[in-house]
Amino acid sequence: MFILSMLLSFTLILYLYKKRINLGLAVMSGGLLLALAAGITPFEVINIFFFAIIDKGTIELCINVFLIIVLSKMMQDYGVLEKMVFYIDKLFGNPKSLLFIIPSILSSFAVMGSAIVAANVIDSLGESTGISKARRAAINLYMRHAWCFVMPISISLLNASYIAGVPIIELIKVQMPITFACLIAGYFVYISPIKVMKDHQETINRGEIALKTLLYSSPLLICVLLVTWIPFYIALIISCILIYFIKDKNKNFIAVLKGQPQAYYLILTVAGIMVFKDIILNIPDLQQYMKDIIGLGIPFWLVCVILGLGIGYISGSTQVFTAMLYPLLLPLVPPENVIATTMLIYTAGFTAYYISPIHLCQALTNDFFTVSLTDLYREYYLTVPVMFISGLLTYFLII
């Protein structure tokens, strides 16, 4: 009955999510079904909902997510993003360098428009270097997503940190080898083979261009540096203030705040995920049920990988597999192995999410470059296995 109720709960969540119901509402619904099936009374469910919503971690995560969206939107609306890309282009000039740098930097942006900005730049550089549309799409996607394992202002990573109860800096440390492996693979597979003709370059004042590049990149750089010293939301507020003073375009700040439907949507998602986590943790004998299932002889790491790959691919969402699997599996792990297991589930789920047909970034990129999913999969034959295998090897080395 426990296995059946879990399957029904997960199926309901995935069904509602496919129907474009907000993920927060979807996981709350699945959590409610699971709670009632497990014998938790309606009064106890309401109690869990209330205390999950007012929990300090939930409130802090909601604030951080909102500020990340505001930071990204301010950089776009105030022209800081445009200037940053312009001066990076001037500073480096070499198309091969730019194909590596531009998507890497724009990986930190949490708004959909940044994907289009990156795609536009990559398309232009790809045209000048003669690489195929499929290769351009792969570069735009792979080089951006390689940073999602270590970028502090990645909402996916931030959610994973809070749901797992693992400090984000510790999670970044164990996932650094994955990002390094992905960047190396991406460079040698996608960028190194490109032949670039040496054109006559205009004379520029490199010192001045470097300072301008640093100035317009500073909101991101400062945020990433400060997050190790001060609370994340304070670092984000400082970066937002800095954007306001270096802005290149005038726009009413209130108008920027009002135009944040994605932020409000994500806040509801975060709240729902934290409620679901607390419901899972309050189900009587849950850990014993899971131990009995694992006691059937399946290695625990393999359970993590199979569930991560399956849910990541079906949902096409990092938030779905972290919301479902972290509360379910991490309580079974010895304290010394929690960070490694968090990383393993994240890597397996992220790899499957990355190649999922309903992965939104991938769908938008395919439309932009007019390439089929089959053409794109041909570009992944080496790089995606590197993403997964590097995570698996890192897990076993830590364990």
Rosetta blueprint (number, residue, H / E / L):
1 M L
2 F H
3 I H
4 L H
5 S H
6 M H
7 L H
8 L H
9 S H
10 F H
11 T H
12 L H
13 I H
14 L H
15 Y H
16 L H
17 Y H
18 K H
19 K L
20 R L
21 I L
22 N L
23 L H
24 G H
25 L H
26 A H
27 V H
28 M H
29 S H
30 G H
31 G H
32 L H
33 L H
34 L H
35 A H
36 L H
37 A H
38 A L
39 G L
40 I L
41 T L
42 P H
43 F H
44 E H
45 V H
46 I H
47 N H
48 I H
49 F H
50 F H
51 F H
52 A H
53 I H
54 I H
55 D L
56 K H
57 G H
58 T H
59 I H
60 E H
61 L H
62 C H
63 I H
64 N H
65 V H
66 F H
67 L H
68 I H
69 I H
70 V H
71 L H
72 S H
73 K H
74 M H
75 M H
76 Q H
77 D H
78 Y L
79 G L
80 V H
81 L H
82 E H
83 K H
84 M H
85 V H
86 F H
87 Y H
88 I H
89 D H
90 K H
91 L H
92 F H
93 G L
94 N L
95 P H
96 K H
97 S H
98 L H
99 L H
100 F H
101 I H
102 I H
103 P H
104 S H
105 I H
106 L H
107 S L
108 S L
109 F L
110 A L
111 V L
112 M H
113 G H
114 S H
115 A H
116 I H
117 V H
118 A H
119 A H
120 N H
121 V H
122 I H
123 D H
124 S H
125 L H
126 G H
127 E H
128 S H
129 T H
130 G L
131 I L
132 S L
133 K H
134 A H
135 R H
136 R H
137 A H
138 A H
139 I H
140 N H
141 L H
142 Y H
143 M H
144 R H
145 H H
146 A H
147 W H
148 C H
149 F H
150 V L
151 M L
152 P L
153 I L
154 S L
155 I H
156 S H
157 L H
158 L H
159 N H
160 A H
161 S H
162 Y H
163 I H
164 A H
165 G L
166 V L
167 P L
168 I H
169 I H
170 E H
171 L H
172 I H
173 K H
174 V H
175 Q H
176 M H
177 P H
178 I H
179 T H
180 F H
181 A H
182 C H
183 L H
184 I H
185 A H
186 G H
187 Y H
188 F H
189 V H
190 Y H
191 I H
192 S L
193 P L
194 I L
195 K L
196 V L
197 M L
198 K L
199 D L
200 H L
201 Q L
202 E L
203 T L
204 I L
205 N L
206 R H
207 G H
208 E H
209 I H
210 A H
211 L H
212 K H
213 T H
214 L H
215 L H
216 Y H
217 S H
218 S H
219 P H
220 L H
221 L H
222 I H
223 C H
224 V H
225 L H
226 L H
227 V L
228 T L
229 W L
230 I L
231 P L
232 F H
233 Y H
234 I H
235 A H
236 L H
237 I H
238 I H
239 S H
240 C H
241 I H
242 L H
243 I H
244 Y H
245 F H
246 I H
247 K L
248 D L
249 K L
250 N L
251 K L
252 N L
253 F H
254 I H
255 A H
256 V H
257 L H
258 K H
259 G L
260 Q L
261 P H
262 Q H
263 A H
264 Y H
265 Y H
266 L H
267 I H
268 L H
269 T H
270 V H
271 A H
272 G H
273 I H
274 M H
275 V H
276 F H
277 K H
278 D H
279 I H
280 I H
281 L H
282 N L
283 I L
284 P L
285 D L
286 L H
287 Q H
288 Q H
289 Y H
290 M H
291 K H
292 D H
293 I H
294 I H
295 G L
296 L L
297 G L
298 I L
299 P L
300 F H
301 W H
302 L H
303 V H
304 C H
305 V H
306 I H
307 L H
308 G H
309 L H
310 G H
311 I H
312 G H
313 Y H
314 I H
315 S H
316 G L
317 S L
318 T H
319 Q H
320 V H
321 F H
322 T H
323 A H
324 M H
325 L H
326 Y H
327 P H
328 L H
329 L H
330 L H
331 P H
332 L H
333 V L
334 P L
335 P H
336 E H
337 N H
338 V H
339 I H
340 A H
341 T H
342 T H
343 M H
344 L H
345 I H
346 Y H
347 T H
348 A H
349 G H
350 F H
351 T H
352 A H
353 Y H
354 Y H
355 I H
356 S L
357 P L
358 I L
359 H L
360 L H
361 C H
362 Q H
363 A H
364 L H
365 T H
366 N H
367 D H
368 F H
369 F H
370 T L
371 V L
372 S L
373 L H
374 T H
375 D H
376 L H
377 Y H
378 R H
379 E H
380 Y L
381 Y L
382 L L
383 T H
384 V H
385 P H
386 V H
387 M H
388 F H
389 I H
390 S H
391 G H
392 L H
393 L H
394 T H
395 Y H
396 F H
397 L H
398 I H
399 I L
